[in-house]
Amino acid sequence: MFTLIFALATRAATALFIVTRYLPGNLLIAWLRSRKGVKFGVPAMLLAFPYWWFGMWIESLIQNGALPGAFYLIVAACAFTMAKLFLMGPISLVLLIKTRWCEILARRRGSRLEQEQEAGEAERADDVPEKVEHHERSEASLAH
């Protein structure tokens, strides 16, 4: 009996994962957390409005008796997605500031490394003729 309950729960969890993984709101949130999408977080907050409107419309249909009460699950999904999109605006601003700061630091480190490499190459370029002359003198002394 326990094995049957565990198997059914596992299948239900897998189905729920598949469904929630590919919902449009979740795909949008995943894209908004990427480097390319983080700058569109505040405009994406506007997409919370259609989810709110659709949820309210379904809820009014349920209240009027046009739809059964099971459709409250759709209302809950709309409310949850609306909240996620609404909160993603400020979160994306924080992520954008953090990303830009890291890019600035990386650029500074990169320019500092380039300057050190150029300075090292200049020192090596100054040292190379002396080594060549020393090498030529050694060959000349060996040839005599």
C-alpha positions as CSV (number, residue, x, y, z in Angstrom):
1,M,0.0,0.0,0.0
2,F,2.8,2.4,0.9
3,T,4.6,1.5,-2.3
4,L,1.5,2.4,-4.3
5,I,1.0,5.7,-2.6
6,F,4.7,6.5,-3.1
7,A,4.5,5.6,-6.8
8,L,1.5,7.8,-7.3
9,A,3.0,10.7,-5.4
10,T,6.2,10.4,-7.5
11,R,4.2,10.5,-10.7
12,A,2.2,13.4,-9.6
13,A,5.3,15.3,-8.6
14,T,6.9,14.6,-12.0
15,A,3.8,15.8,-13.8
16,L,3.6,18.9,-11.7
17,F,7.3,19.6,-12.4
18,I,6.8,19.2,-16.2
19,V,3.7,21.5,-16.2
20,T,5.3,24.2,-14.0
21,R,8.6,24.1,-15.9
22,Y,7.0,25.1,-19.2
23,L,4.4,27.6,-18.1
24,P,4.8,30.9,-19.9
25,G,5.3,32.9,-16.6
26,N,8.0,30.6,-15.4
27,L,9.8,30.7,-18.8
28,L,9.6,34.5,-18.6
29,I,11.0,34.6,-15.1
30,A,13.9,32.4,-16.1
31,W,14.6,34.6,-19.1
32,L,14.4,37.8,-16.9
33,R,17.0,36.4,-14.6
34,S,19.5,35.9,-17.5
35,R,22.0,38.6,-18.4
36,K,20.1,39.6,-21.6
37,G,16.7,39.7,-19.9
38,V,17.5,41.4,-16.6
39,K,17.1,44.9,-18.1
40,F,13.5,44.1,-19.0
41,G,12.3,43.4,-15.4
42,V,10.4,46.6,-14.9
43,P,8.5,46.5,-18.2
44,A,7.7,42.8,-17.4
45,M,5.9,44.0,-14.3
46,L,3.2,45.3,-16.8
47,L,2.6,41.7,-17.8
48,A,1.2,41.1,-14.3
49,F,-1.9,43.0,-15.3
50,P,-3.3,40.5,-17.8
51,Y,-2.8,37.7,-15.3
52,W,-4.7,39.8,-12.7
53,W,-7.5,40.6,-15.2
54,F,-7.8,36.9,-16.4
55,G,-7.9,35.7,-12.8
56,M,-10.6,38.2,-11.9
57,W,-12.6,37.3,-15.0
58,I,-12.5,33.6,-14.2
59,E,-13.4,34.3,-10.5
60,S,-16.4,36.3,-11.6
61,L,-17.6,33.5,-13.9
62,I,-17.3,31.1,-10.9
63,Q,-19.2,33.5,-8.7
64,N,-22.0,33.8,-11.3
65,G,-22.2,30.0,-11.6
66,A,-21.0,29.7,-15.1
67,L,-17.9,27.6,-14.1
68,P,-17.5,25.0,-11.4
69,G,-15.5,25.7,-8.3
70,A,-12.5,23.7,-9.5
71,F,-11.6,26.6,-11.7
72,Y,-10.4,28.4,-8.5
73,L,-7.1,26.5,-9.3
74,I,-6.7,28.6,-12.4
75,V,-7.5,31.7,-10.4
76,A,-4.8,30.7,-7.9
77,A,-2.3,30.0,-10.7
78,C,-3.0,33.5,-12.2
79,A,-2.6,35.2,-8.8
80,F,0.7,33.4,-8.2
81,T,2.1,34.3,-11.6
82,M,0.9,37.8,-11.2
83,A,2.7,38.1,-7.9
84,K,5.9,36.6,-9.3
85,L,5.9,39.0,-12.3
86,F,5.1,42.0,-10.0
87,L,8.0,41.1,-7.7
88,M,10.4,40.4,-10.5
89,G,10.6,44.1,-11.3
90,P,12.5,45.2,-8.2
91,I,14.4,42.0,-8.1
92,S,15.6,42.5,-11.6
93,L,16.8,46.0,-10.7
94,V,18.9,44.6,-7.9
95,L,20.3,41.9,-10.3
96,L,21.0,44.5,-12.9
97,I,22.9,46.7,-10.5
98,K,24.9,43.7,-9.3
99,T,25.6,42.5,-12.8
100,R,26.8,46.0,-14.0
101,W,29.0,46.3,-10.9
102,C,30.6,43.0,-11.5
103,E,31.2,43.9,-15.2
104,I,32.8,47.2,-14.1
105,L,35.1,45.4,-11.7
106,A,36.0,42.8,-14.3
107,R,36.8,45.6,-16.8
108,R,39.0,47.3,-14.2
109,R,40.8,44.1,-13.5
110,G,41.2,43.4,-17.2
111,S,42.7,46.9,-17.9
112,R,45.0,46.5,-14.9
113,L,46.1,43.1,-16.2
114,E,46.7,44.5,-19.7
115,Q,48.8,47.3,-18.2
116,E,50.8,44.8,-16.2
117,Q,51.3,42.7,-19.3
118,E,52.4,45.6,-21.4
119,A,54.8,46.7,-18.7
120,G,56.2,43.1,-18.5
121,E,56.5,43.0,-22.3
122,A,58.3,46.3,-22.3
123,E,60.8,45.0,-19.7
124,R,61.3,41.8,-21.7
125,A,61.8,43.8,-24.9
126,D,64.5,45.8,-23.1
127,D,66.1,42.6,-21.8
128,V,66.1,40.7,-25.1
129,P,68.9,42.7,-27.0
130,E,71.2,42.2,-24.0
131,K,70.6,38.5,-24.0
132,V,71.2,38.3,-27.7
133,E,74.4,40.3,-27.4
134,H,75.6,38.1,-24.6
135,H,74.7,35.0,-26.6
136,E,76.6,36.3,-29.6
137,R,79.6,37.1,-27.4
138,S,79.5,33.6,-26.0
139,E,79.4,32.0,-29.5
140,A,82.3,34.3,-30.6
141,S,84.4,33.2,-27.7
142,L,83.7,29.6,-28.3
143,A,84.5,29.9,-32.0
144,H,88.0,31.3,-31.2
